[in-house]
């Protein structure tokens, strides 16, 4: 089965320093930082193809490792290590890939798609400055910060662009990304992406996809789809979302744990509306744990989508989350989980639940 790298939070000594708050942070992020930070997040710094352990009952996982290793080797030559754990072998670099100039990893949550995408980035024989890695949201934010033409010019010199959590949420993003990727492919940039939606089904259930069928099909033509089956490792053999703590416990831990922020959940949600999502990562700079009081179900879609982005940034940076209120598996109501953005919401629940588990030792220490 796929086994992730250990991500248990480091022990933090007790203190009585007054905690700060995410809702007090409004960072200014220069465009140069957005480009420089297009690398695998800290959680995936050390992952490699050799650390991915395929589930023997899910042959698609081992197949994905082989295909991606060949793809990386084809982008620069040289032998590539393939296989998980002690089972490794070396594959001679194939000729430059023909056909689609990209690979597309489709599968459910927690099957290791981001692990494999980051491994591809690490395995591609090119200098880091010639490889880019970011989420779909971060890519569209980069266009917003640099402008379309400058983004094309900046990324056209890259050998590989990796796009994590590839999802199209509106017609504008469909046309924008279709045009951007088309230009990058023409410039010789190889593409790799992960998503929970097949390329030909992007945008389905969210807008009138039929009106943008040409653009969607154009995107699909750039990729070779690879289906990865399996169950979410974050919940495999583990309990459901941990029970929330009391407000008193959360506050006590926040005051006793250096580097921790303390926020009232509704206040934080209100603050997120005033900060561009491209800055959410910077909001978490130097934060070792997040404490939230009064977590409640979200009924507004825009608010929910902003929380999804924050959850992604916290998960990427392995920031534990200790909370009171409703458990994270009840943060989005049934109607929202049945709507067009349900895949994003399920991903956020999965990741926040994992971070809540990581935070449990803090309550024992605090």
LINSUL-V660234 format. One record per residue. N is the residue number from 0. PSI is psi as a letter, one per 40 degrees, with the letter a starting at -180 (999 if undefined). D_CENTER is the distance of its C-alpha to the mean C-alpha in Angstrom with 1 decimal. Layout:
BEGIN
n->N psi->PSI d_center->D_CENTER
n->N psi->PSI d_center->D_CENTER
END
This chain:
BEGIN
n->0 psi->i d_center->20.7
n->1 psi->h d_center->17.2
n->2 psi->h d_center->17.2
n->3 psi->i d_center->14.4
n->4 psi->i d_center->15.4
n->5 psi->h d_center->17.1
n->6 psi->f d_center->15.3
n->7 psi->h d_center->18.3
n->8 psi->i d_center->18.9
n->9 psi->i d_center->21.8
n->10 psi->i d_center->25.0
n->11 psi->h d_center->25.9
n->12 psi->i d_center->29.5
n->13 psi->i d_center->31.1
n->14 psi->i d_center->32.2
n->15 psi->f d_center->33.5
n->16 psi->h d_center->31.8
n->17 psi->h d_center->31.0
n->18 psi->i d_center->27.2
n->19 psi->a d_center->25.6
n->20 psi->h d_center->23.4
n->21 psi->d d_center->20.2
n->22 psi->e d_center->22.4
n->23 psi->e d_center->24.6
n->24 psi->h d_center->22.1
n->25 psi->g d_center->22.0
n->26 psi->i d_center->20.8
n->27 psi->h d_center->21.8
n->28 psi->h d_center->19.5
n->29 psi->i d_center->21.4
n->30 psi->d d_center->20.1
n->31 psi->d d_center->20.7
n->32 psi->d d_center->18.1
n->33 psi->d d_center->15.5
n->34 psi->d d_center->16.6
n->35 psi->d d_center->17.1
n->36 psi->e d_center->13.6
n->37 psi->g d_center->12.1
n->38 psi->i d_center->11.7
n->39 psi->h d_center->9.3
n->40 psi->i d_center->8.5
n->41 psi->d d_center->11.3
n->42 psi->d d_center->10.1
n->43 psi->f d_center->10.2
n->44 psi->d d_center->13.3
n->45 psi->e d_center->15.7
n->46 psi->i d_center->14.4
n->47 psi->i d_center->16.7
n->48 psi->d d_center->18.0
n->49 psi->e d_center->20.7
n->50 psi->e d_center->18.6
n->51 psi->h d_center->17.2
n->52 psi->g d_center->19.8
n->53 psi->i d_center->20.2
n->54 psi->h d_center->21.8
n->55 psi->d d_center->25.4
n->56 psi->e d_center->25.6
n->57 psi->g d_center->22.7
n->58 psi->d d_center->24.0
n->59 psi->d d_center->21.2
n->60 psi->d d_center->19.0
n->61 psi->d d_center->21.6
n->62 psi->d d_center->22.2
n->63 psi->d d_center->18.6
n->64 psi->d d_center->19.1
n->65 psi->d d_center->22.4
n->66 psi->d d_center->21.4
n->67 psi->d d_center->18.6
n->68 psi->d d_center->21.0
n->69 psi->d d_center->23.6
n->70 psi->d d_center->21.5
n->71 psi->d d_center->20.6
n->72 psi->d d_center->24.3
n->73 psi->e d_center->25.4
n->74 psi->e d_center->23.8
n->75 psi->e d_center->26.0
n->76 psi->i d_center->28.3
n->77 psi->i d_center->28.9
n->78 psi->i d_center->28.6
n->79 psi->h d_center->25.2
n->80 psi->h d_center->24.8
n->81 psi->i d_center->23.7
n->82 psi->i d_center->23.4
n->83 psi->i d_center->22.2
n->84 psi->b d_center->24.0
n->85 psi->e d_center->27.6
n->86 psi->g d_center->27.7
n->87 psi->i d_center->27.2
n->88 psi->i d_center->28.9
n->89 psi->h d_center->29.0
n->90 psi->h d_center->28.9
n->91 psi->i d_center->30.8
n->92 psi->h d_center->28.9
n->93 psi->i d_center->29.6
n->94 psi->i d_center->30.7
n->95 psi->h d_center->28.4
n->96 psi->i d_center->26.5
n->97 psi->i d_center->28.4
n->98 psi->a d_center->27.4
n->99 psi->h d_center->23.8
n->100 psi->f d_center->22.3
n->101 psi->i d_center->18.8
n->102 psi->i d_center->17.1
n->103 psi->h d_center->14.9
n->104 psi->h d_center->13.3
n->105 psi->h d_center->13.9
n->106 psi->i d_center->13.8
n->107 psi->a d_center->13.2
n->108 psi->i d_center->10.8
n->109 psi->f d_center->11.0
n->110 psi->e d_center->12.9
n->111 psi->f d_center->11.1
n->112 psi->d d_center->9.6
n->113 psi->d d_center->6.9
n->114 psi->d d_center->10.0
n->115 psi->d d_center->12.2
n->116 psi->d d_center->10.4
n->117 psi->d d_center->10.5
n->118 psi->d d_center->14.0
n->119 psi->d d_center->15.0
n->120 psi->d d_center->14.3
n->121 psi->d d_center->16.4
n->122 psi->d d_center->19.0
n->123 psi->h d_center->19.7
n->124 psi->g d_center->23.0
n->125 psi->i d_center->22.5
n->126 psi->i d_center->22.4
n->127 psi->d d_center->19.0
n->128 psi->e d_center->20.3
n->129 psi->e d_center->20.6
n->130 psi->h d_center->17.0
n->131 psi->i d_center->14.0
n->132 psi->h d_center->10.2
n->133 psi->i d_center->7.9
n->134 psi->i d_center->5.9
n->135 psi->d d_center->8.8
n->136 psi->d d_center->9.5
n->137 psi->d d_center->9.8
n->138 psi->d d_center->12.1
n->139 psi->d d_center->14.2
n->140 psi->d d_center->14.5
n->141 psi->d d_center->15.8
n->142 psi->d d_center->18.3
n->143 psi->d d_center->19.3
n->144 psi->d d_center->20.0
n->145 psi->d d_center->21.7
n->146 psi->i d_center->23.1
n->147 psi->d d_center->22.8
n->148 psi->d d_center->25.5
n->149 psi->d d_center->24.3
n->150 psi->d d_center->20.8
n->151 psi->d d_center->22.5
n->152 psi->d d_center->24.8
n->153 psi->d d_center->22.1
n->154 psi->e d_center->19.9
n->155 psi->d d_center->23.0
n->156 psi->e d_center->24.0
n->157 psi->i d_center->20.9
n->158 psi->d d_center->21.1
n->159 psi->h d_center->17.5
n->160 psi->h d_center->14.6
n->161 psi->h d_center->11.3
n->162 psi->h d_center->9.1
n->163 psi->i d_center->5.7
n->164 psi->f d_center->5.9
n->165 psi->h d_center->9.5
n->166 psi->h d_center->11.5
n->167 psi->h d_center->14.8
n->168 psi->e d_center->15.9
n->169 psi->i d_center->19.3
n->170 psi->d d_center->21.9
n->171 psi->d d_center->21.5
n->172 psi->d d_center->18.0
n->173 psi->d d_center->19.3
n->174 psi->d d_center->22.2
n->175 psi->d d_center->20.3
n->176 psi->d d_center->17.7
n->177 psi->d d_center->20.4
n->178 psi->d d_center->22.7
n->179 psi->d d_center->20.4
n->180 psi->d d_center->19.4
n->181 psi->d d_center->23.0
n->182 psi->d d_center->24.2
n->183 psi->d d_center->21.9
n->184 psi->d d_center->23.0
n->185 psi->d d_center->26.5
n->186 psi->e d_center->26.1
n->187 psi->e d_center->25.1
n->188 psi->h d_center->21.4
n->189 psi->i d_center->19.7
n->190 psi->i d_center->16.5
n->191 psi->h d_center->13.8
n->192 psi->i d_center->11.1
n->193 psi->i d_center->9.3
n->194 psi->i d_center->9.9
n->195 psi->e d_center->11.9
n->196 psi->h d_center->14.7
n->197 psi->i d_center->17.2
n->198 psi->d d_center->17.8
n->199 psi->e d_center->21.2
n->200 psi->e d_center->19.9
n->201 psi->h d_center->17.4
n->202 psi->e d_center->18.4
n->203 psi->h d_center->20.6
n->204 psi->e d_center->21.6
n->205 psi->d d_center->20.3
n->206 psi->a d_center->23.0
n->207 psi->g d_center->26.0
n->208 psi->d d_center->24.2
n->209 psi->d d_center->27.7
n->210 psi->e d_center->28.5
n->211 psi->f d_center->25.7
n->212 psi->d d_center->26.2
n->213 psi->d d_center->27.3
n->214 psi->d d_center->24.1
n->215 psi->d d_center->21.9
n->216 psi->d d_center->24.1
n->217 psi->d d_center->24.0
n->218 psi->d d_center->20.2
n->219 psi->d d_center->20.7
n->220 psi->d d_center->23.5
n->221 psi->e d_center->21.3
n->222 psi->i d_center->19.5
n->223 psi->h d_center->20.7
n->224 psi->h d_center->18.9
n->225 psi->h d_center->18.2
n->226 psi->h d_center->18.0
n->227 psi->h d_center->16.6
n->228 psi->i d_center->18.3
n->229 psi->i d_center->18.0
n->230 psi->i d_center->17.3
n->231 psi->h d_center->14.5
n->232 psi->d d_center->15.2
n->233 psi->d d_center->14.2
n->234 psi->e d_center->17.2
n->235 psi->h d_center->19.4
n->236 psi->e d_center->22.7
n->237 psi->i d_center->21.4
n->238 psi->i d_center->22.8
n->239 psi->a d_center->21.3
n->240 psi->h d_center->19.8
n->241 psi->i d_center->22.1
n->242 psi->h d_center->24.8
n->243 psi->i d_center->24.4
n->244 psi->i d_center->26.7
n->245 psi->i d_center->29.5
n->246 psi->d d_center->29.3
n->247 psi->d d_center->31.8
n->248 psi->d d_center->29.7
n->249 psi->d d_center->26.5
n->250 psi->d d_center->28.8
n->251 psi->d d_center->30.6
n->252 psi->d d_center->27.5
n->253 psi->d d_center->26.3
n->254 psi->d d_center->29.7
n->255 psi->e d_center->30.1
n->256 psi->h d_center->26.8
n->257 psi->i d_center->26.5
n->258 psi->e d_center->23.3
n->259 psi->i d_center->22.5
n->260 psi->i d_center->22.1
n->261 psi->h d_center->23.9
n->262 psi->i d_center->23.4
n->263 psi->h d_center->25.0
n->264 psi->d d_center->22.3
n->265 psi->d d_center->24.0
n->266 psi->d d_center->24.7
n->267 psi->d d_center->21.1
n->268 psi->d d_center->20.1
n->269 psi->d d_center->23.1
n->270 psi->d d_center->22.0
n->271 psi->d d_center->18.5
n->272 psi->e d_center->20.5
n->273 psi->e d_center->22.2
n->274 psi->h d_center->19.3
n->275 psi->h d_center->17.4
n->276 psi->d d_center->13.6
n->277 psi->e d_center->13.3
n->278 psi->e d_center->15.1
n->279 psi->d d_center->13.1
n->280 psi->d d_center->11.7
n->281 psi->d d_center->15.4
n->282 psi->d d_center->16.5
n->283 psi->e d_center->15.2
n->284 psi->h d_center->17.1
n->285 psi->e d_center->19.4
n->286 psi->h d_center->18.4
n->287 psi->e d_center->18.8
n->288 psi->i d_center->18.6
n->289 psi->h d_center->18.4
n->290 psi->h d_center->21.4
n->291 psi->h d_center->21.7
n->292 psi->i d_center->24.9
n->293 psi->f d_center->25.8
n->294 psi->h d_center->22.5
n->295 psi->i d_center->23.6
n->296 psi->h d_center->22.6
n->297 psi->h d_center->21.3
n->298 psi->e d_center->23.3
n->299 psi->h d_center->22.3
n->300 psi->d d_center->19.7
n->301 psi->d d_center->18.9
n->302 psi->d d_center->18.6
n->303 psi->d d_center->16.3
n->304 psi->d d_center->13.8
n->305 psi->d d_center->14.0
n->306 psi->d d_center->13.3
n->307 psi->d d_center->10.1
n->308 psi->d d_center->8.8
n->309 psi->d d_center->10.5
n->310 psi->d d_center->9.1
n->311 psi->d d_center->5.5
n->312 psi->d d_center->7.5
n->313 psi->d d_center->9.7
n->314 psi->d d_center->7.7
n->315 psi->d d_center->6.5
n->316 psi->e d_center->10.2
n->317 psi->f d_center->11.7
n->318 psi->h d_center->13.7
n->319 psi->i d_center->15.9
n->320 psi->h d_center->16.8
n->321 psi->h d_center->20.5
n->322 psi->i d_center->21.7
n->323 psi->i d_center->24.8
n->324 psi->a d_center->25.4
n->325 psi->i d_center->24.0
n->326 psi->i d_center->21.6
n->327 psi->d d_center->17.9
n->328 psi->e d_center->18.6
n->329 psi->e d_center->21.1
n->330 psi->d d_center->19.2
n->331 psi->h d_center->19.1
n->332 psi->i d_center->22.4
n->333 psi->d d_center->23.5
n->334 psi->d d_center->24.1
n->335 psi->d d_center->20.5
n->336 psi->e d_center->19.1
n->337 psi->e d_center->21.6
n->338 psi->a d_center->20.7
n->339 psi->d d_center->18.8
n->340 psi->e d_center->15.5
n->341 psi->d d_center->15.8
n->342 psi->d d_center->12.8
n->343 psi->d d_center->10.5
n->344 psi->d d_center->12.8
n->345 psi->d d_center->12.9
n->346 psi->d d_center->9.2
n->347 psi->d d_center->9.8
n->348 psi->d d_center->13.0
n->349 psi->d d_center->11.7
n->350 psi->d d_center->9.5
n->351 psi->d d_center->12.4
n->352 psi->d d_center->14.9
n->353 psi->d d_center->13.6
n->354 psi->d d_center->13.8
n->355 psi->d d_center->17.2
n->356 psi->d d_center->18.4
n->357 psi->d d_center->17.6
n->358 psi->e d_center->19.7
n->359 psi->d d_center->22.7
n->360 psi->d d_center->24.5
n->361 psi->d d_center->24.5
n->362 psi->d d_center->26.7
n->363 psi->d d_center->29.1
n->364 psi->d d_center->29.3
n->365 psi->999 d_center->29.5
END
